[in-house]
Amino acid sequence: MARLVNNPELAFRLARAIVSDIALYNQDKVQEGIKNDSIFDLLNEELIEGKEHFFSRVSSDIPDREHLYDRAIVDVMIKQAGVIESPIW
């Protein structure tokens, strides 16, 4: 079994990598979800699976580790999709 990440900075990098992979392999869903303000519905299964993977690799001792994953979603998936036409912005 791999060692758990116990450094918040490294944990955030891992979260960003996981979310990047989700966005990369689901580009159509990301575009549709941004256009229709339904990204969390369309990618629910993938995001839950990614979060479970993140939690399995990151120590529960890291403060606010849930927020690290959520912040990665915003930074990697939502902000970068800002060029997609959408009524939400």
Backbone as ProteinMPNN parsed JSONL, in Angstrom:
{"seq_chain_A": "MARLVNNPELAFRLARAIVSDIALYNQDKVQEGIKNDSIFDLLNEELIEGKEHFFSRVSSDIPDREHLYDRAIVDVMIKQAGVIESPIW", "coords_chain_A": {"N_chain_A": [[0.846, -1.187, 0.0], [0.496, 2.22, -0.798], [2.13, 5.041, 0.708], [0.361, 7.441, 2.678], [-0.438, 10.731, 1.673], [0.635, 13.454, 3.482], [1.1, 16.111, 3.437], [-0.276, 19.244, 2.969], [0.073, 20.833, 0.631], [1.04, 19.014, -1.277], [-1.128, 17.307, -1.273], [-3.082, 18.941, -2.377], [-2.05, 19.235, -4.935], [-2.316, 16.592, -5.814], [-5.122, 16.388, -5.789], [-5.736, 18.255, -7.793], [-4.582, 16.946, -9.988], [-6.16, 14.639, -10.159], [-8.7, 15.757, -10.699], [-8.074, 17.033, -13.084], [-7.655, 14.831, -14.756], [-10.253, 13.782, -14.775], [-11.619, 15.878, -16.073], [-10.265, 15.889, -18.523], [-10.869, 13.358, -19.649], [-13.56, 13.589, -19.925], [-14.459, 15.659, -21.594], [-16.615, 16.451, -23.264], [-18.821, 16.233, -21.544], [-18.098, 18.143, -19.647], [-18.198, 20.516, -21.171], [-20.938, 20.512, -21.95], [-22.104, 20.515, -19.394], [-21.246, 22.977, -18.333], [-22.405, 24.758, -20.175], [-25.111, 24.266, -19.703], [-25.424, 24.618, -17.017], [-25.19, 22.326, -15.395], [-23.111, 20.797, -14.554], [-22.26, 19.436, -12.233], [-24.222, 17.539, -11.919], [-23.982, 16.037, -14.29], [-21.383, 15.028, -14.075], [-21.37, 13.671, -11.712], [-20.919, 10.925, -10.832], [-18.243, 10.503, -11.658], [-16.902, 12.538, -10.275], [-17.401, 11.808, -7.617], [-16.116, 9.313, -7.546], [-13.51, 10.217, -8.035], [-13.107, 11.758, -5.717], [-13.224, 9.794, -3.744], [-10.961, 8.329, -4.442], [-9.013, 10.297, -3.985], [-9.329, 10.664, -1.169], [-8.508, 8.163, -0.345], [-5.824, 8.284, -0.718], [-4.846, 10.384, 0.75], [-3.949, 11.649, 3.913], [-6.152, 11.67, 6.694], [-5.593, 13.474, 8.601], [-4.952, 15.906, 7.537], [-5.869, 19.221, 7.62], [-9.047, 20.402, 6.597], [-9.268, 18.741, 4.294], [-11.304, 17.936, 2.593], [-12.094, 20.319, 1.451], [-9.896, 20.869, -0.121], [-10.116, 19.141, -2.303], [-12.56, 20.022, -3.386], [-11.865, 22.651, -4.004], [-9.992, 22.166, -5.981], [-11.662, 21.224, -8.004], [-13.014, 23.578, -8.713], [-10.822, 25.244, -9.46], [-9.548, 23.776, -11.533], [-11.513, 22.653, -13.247], [-13.832, 24.345, -13.441], [-13.005, 27.135, -13.555], [-11.271, 27.047, -15.788], [-13.044, 26.492, -17.751], [-14.218, 28.821, -18.338], [-14.289, 30.052, -20.808], [-16.297, 28.915, -22.197], [-19.46, 29.44, -23.507], [-22.074, 30.413, -21.417], [-24.992, 30.694, -19.365], [-24.434, 31.06, -16.715], [-22.382, 32.79, -16.326]], "CA_chain_A": [[0.0, 0.0, 0.0], [1.257, 3.458, -0.886], [2.041, 5.932, 1.874], [-0.612, 8.522, 2.566], [0.082, 12.089, 1.554], [0.317, 14.198, 4.706], [1.462, 17.502, 3.201], [-1.418, 19.877, 2.303], [0.418, 21.29, -0.717], [1.075, 17.827, -2.135], [-2.502, 16.818, -1.365], [-3.793, 19.795, -3.336], [-1.543, 18.849, -6.266], [-2.967, 15.33, -6.151], [-6.52, 16.699, -6.101], [-5.751, 18.896, -9.112], [-4.282, 15.919, -10.991], [-7.34, 13.787, -10.278], [-9.747, 16.524, -11.376], [-7.609, 17.228, -14.461], [-7.953, 13.603, -15.489], [-11.704, 13.715, -14.961], [-11.97, 16.861, -17.102], [-9.677, 15.457, -19.793], [-11.581, 12.205, -20.191], [-14.996, 13.9, -20.016], [-14.529, 17.014, -22.14], [-17.969, 16.743, -23.748], [-19.682, 16.452, -20.377], [-17.715, 19.424, -19.047], [-18.771, 21.583, -22.004], [-22.396, 20.487, -21.812], [-22.44, 20.89, -18.027], [-21.064, 24.429, -18.181], [-23.428, 25.424, -20.999], [-26.455, 24.074, -19.152], [-25.354, 24.73, -15.556], [-25.506, 21.011, -14.835], [-21.842, 20.064, -14.54], [-22.166, 18.528, -11.089], [-25.133, 16.42, -12.189], [-23.429, 15.215, -15.363], [-20.132, 14.399, -13.663], [-21.525, 13.227, -10.326], [-20.24, 9.647, -10.577], [-16.805, 10.681, -11.844], [-16.383, 13.366, -9.187], [-17.437, 11.0, -6.391], [-15.027, 8.338, -7.664], [-12.272, 10.965, -7.852], [-12.989, 12.136, -4.307], [-12.897, 8.576, -3.001], [-9.553, 8.051, -4.718], [-8.259, 11.322, -3.261], [-9.361, 10.346, 0.261], [-7.744, 6.934, -0.102], [-4.396, 8.585, -0.853], [-4.493, 11.545, 1.571], [-4.167, 11.471, 5.347], [-7.31, 12.376, 7.269], [-5.059, 14.485, 9.517], [-4.802, 17.191, 6.843], [-7.036, 20.078, 7.872], [-9.874, 20.796, 5.447], [-8.908, 17.985, 3.092], [-12.452, 17.95, 1.677], [-12.067, 21.583, 0.719], [-8.83, 20.805, -1.116], [-10.673, 18.5, -3.496], [-13.572, 20.929, -3.942], [-11.139, 23.784, -4.589], [-9.392, 21.677, -7.222], [-12.734, 21.196, -9.009], [-13.225, 24.953, -9.171], [-9.621, 25.735, -10.133], [-9.185, 23.031, -12.737], [-12.609, 22.377, -14.163], [-14.771, 25.449, -13.616], [-12.323, 28.346, -14.022], [-10.738, 26.851, -17.132], [-14.169, 26.417, -18.679], [-14.773, 30.164, -18.432], [-14.415, 30.472, -22.207], [-17.503, 28.281, -22.741], [-20.66, 30.275, -23.37], [-22.96, 29.865, -20.399], [-25.802, 31.693, -18.665], [-23.997, 31.233, -15.339], [-21.469, 33.94, -16.278]], "C_chain_A": [[0.884, 1.241, 0.0], [1.095, 4.275, 0.394], [1.025, 7.029, 1.618], [0.1, 9.855, 2.48], [-0.323, 12.825, 2.827], [0.725, 15.662, 4.623], [0.314, 18.168, 2.437], [-1.123, 20.335, 0.872], [0.446, 20.115, -1.697], [-0.324, 17.234, -2.311], [-3.299, 17.639, -2.378], [-3.33, 19.485, -4.761], [-2.192, 17.549, -6.73], [-4.425, 15.569, -6.542], [-6.631, 17.321, -7.485], [-5.486, 17.869, -10.224], [-5.49, 15.017, -11.23], [-8.437, 14.511, -11.053], [-9.357, 16.802, -12.828], [-7.905, 16.001, -15.313], [-9.444, 13.472, -15.759], [-12.122, 14.656, -16.086], [-11.47, 16.421, -18.478], [-10.484, 14.337, -20.435], [-13.088, 12.43, -20.346], [-15.222, 15.297, -20.576], [-15.925, 17.391, -22.626], [-18.931, 17.027, -22.6], [-19.366, 17.781, -19.703], [-18.336, 20.562, -19.85], [-20.285, 21.658, -21.856], [-22.819, 20.96, -20.424], [-22.277, 22.375, -17.762], [-22.151, 25.17, -18.95], [-24.801, 25.385, -20.342], [-26.519, 24.18, -17.635], [-25.751, 23.422, -14.868], [-24.25, 20.151, -14.664], [-21.757, 19.063, -13.39], [-23.125, 17.345, -11.221], [-24.527, 15.475, -13.22], [-22.181, 14.436, -14.933], [-20.179, 13.852, -12.238], [-20.737, 11.958, -10.028], [-18.72, 9.8, -10.647], [-16.197, 11.483, -10.699], [-16.387, 12.619, -7.855], [-16.304, 9.971, -6.415], [-13.667, 9.022, -7.455], [-12.044, 11.351, -6.397], [-12.625, 10.925, -3.454], [-11.429, 8.196, -3.209], [-8.652, 9.021, -3.955], [-8.186, 10.989, -1.775], [-8.561, 9.09, 0.581], [-6.242, 7.179, -0.123], [-3.905, 9.675, 0.089], [-4.856, 11.284, 3.032], [-5.367, 12.274, 5.826], [-6.867, 13.442, 8.27], [-4.881, 15.853, 8.853], [-6.053, 18.022, 7.091], [-7.756, 20.431, 6.564], [-9.562, 20.016, 4.181], [-10.067, 17.915, 2.109], [-12.45, 19.212, 0.833], [-10.969, 21.605, -0.339], [-9.357, 20.206, -2.415], [-11.691, 19.417, -4.17], [-12.917, 22.132, -4.614], [-10.481, 23.385, -5.906], [-10.44, 21.614, -8.34], [-12.942, 22.588, -9.581], [-12.027, 25.442, -9.98], [-9.384, 25.072, -11.479], [-10.332, 22.936, -13.733], [-13.467, 23.616, -14.452], [-14.079, 26.7, -14.179], [-11.827, 28.203, -15.45], [-11.842, 26.766, -18.183], [-14.827, 27.776, -18.87], [-14.936, 30.677, -19.849], [-15.656, 29.868, -22.865], [-18.692, 29.19, -22.47], [-21.629, 29.63, -22.381], [-23.773, 30.983, -19.747], [-25.324, 31.931, -17.225], [-22.921, 32.291, -15.217], [-21.635, 34.762, -17.451]], "O_chain_A": [[1.89, 1.303, 0.707], [0.068, 4.209, 1.069], [0.851, 7.486, 0.489], [1.118, 10.074, 3.136], [-1.495, 12.817, 3.205], [0.7, 16.374, 5.626], [-0.04, 17.702, 1.354], [-1.985, 20.232, -0.001], [-0.065, 20.216, -2.812], [-0.656, 16.72, -3.379], [-4.094, 17.092, -3.143], [-4.14, 19.475, -5.688], [-2.572, 17.417, -7.893], [-4.903, 15.005, -7.526], [-7.514, 16.961, -8.263], [-6.109, 17.93, -11.284], [-5.801, 14.674, -12.37], [-9.035, 13.939, -11.964], [-10.218, 16.807, -13.708], [-8.351, 16.12, -16.454], [-9.847, 13.09, -16.857], [-12.898, 14.27, -16.96], [-12.175, 16.567, -19.477], [-10.749, 14.371, -21.636], [-13.803, 11.558, -20.842], [-16.079, 16.034, -20.089], [-16.369, 18.521, -22.424], [-19.751, 17.942, -22.673], [-20.274, 18.471, -19.238], [-18.934, 21.472, -19.276], [-20.845, 22.737, -21.66], [-23.781, 21.717, -20.291], [-23.081, 22.971, -17.044], [-22.75, 26.11, -18.428], [-25.562, 26.351, -20.414], [-27.545, 23.869, -17.031], [-26.524, 23.405, -13.911], [-24.329, 18.923, -14.636], [-21.235, 17.961, -13.563], [-22.859, 16.268, -10.687], [-24.556, 14.257, -13.046], [-21.959, 13.313, -15.385], [-19.137, 13.6, -11.632], [-19.966, 11.921, -9.069], [-18.0, 9.284, -9.793], [-15.115, 11.157, -10.208], [-15.469, 12.783, -7.052], [-15.613, 9.784, -5.414], [-12.786, 8.48, -6.787], [-10.92, 11.279, -5.9], [-11.806, 11.03, -2.541], [-10.743, 7.794, -2.27], [-7.655, 8.618, -3.356], [-7.108, 11.027, -1.183], [-7.997, 8.974, 1.669], [-5.472, 6.371, 0.396], [-2.699, 9.882, 0.224], [-5.93, 10.766, 3.338], [-5.569, 13.415, 5.413], [-7.69, 14.231, 8.735], [-4.68, 16.852, 9.544], [-7.166, 17.58, 6.806], [-7.117, 20.722, 5.553], [-9.59, 20.587, 3.09], [-9.838, 17.841, 0.901], [-12.765, 19.177, -0.357], [-11.102, 22.293, -1.351], [-9.07, 20.712, -3.5], [-11.679, 19.568, -5.391], [-13.365, 22.578, -5.67], [-10.423, 24.185, -6.84], [-10.135, 21.919, -9.493], [-13.035, 22.756, -10.796], [-12.197, 25.994, -11.067], [-9.054, 25.744, -12.456], [-10.132, 23.121, -14.933], [-13.786, 23.888, -15.61], [-14.532, 27.258, -15.178], [-11.947, 29.137, -16.243], [-11.586, 26.95, -19.373], [-15.881, 27.871, -19.497], [-15.657, 31.65, -20.07], [-16.026, 30.267, -23.97], [-18.9, 29.649, -21.347], [-21.96, 28.45, -22.497], [-23.279, 32.101, -19.598], [-25.754, 32.89, -16.584], [-22.568, 32.665, -14.099], [-20.954, 35.778, -17.594]]}, "name": "protein", "num_of_chains": 1, "seq": "MARLVNNPELAFRLARAIVSDIALYNQDKVQEGIKNDSIFDLLNEELIEGKEHFFSRVSSDIPDREHLYDRAIVDVMIKQAGVIESPIW"}
